[in-house]
Amino acid sequence: KPKHAVFNVGNEHRPIGDYTRILRDLLPDADISVSDKVRTSLTLLDTSRIREELGFAPQYTLEKGLEQYVADVQQRFGEAGA
């Protein structure tokens, strides 16, 4: 039985540019823009608790996760929904 009831779930920390690059590759016709405003506070979730107590290990890379998410949205809502 775990010591805690609440866990943060996450994977690797990547720059926002990685997200937009991957999404632009997956959705070449989409109009994707990102603000040039610099974020001064960044919250990084500590995932050590879920890894240590439950043995959690992410099954998806950022690339595979976004690819699967886009595919799920397209399947659910059609190409226009993505």
PyMOL commands that set and color helices and strands:
alter all, ss='L'
color gray80, all
select helices_A, chain A and resi 16-26+48-54+62-77+79-81
alter helices_A, ss='H'
color red, helices_A
deselect
rebuild
show_as cartoon
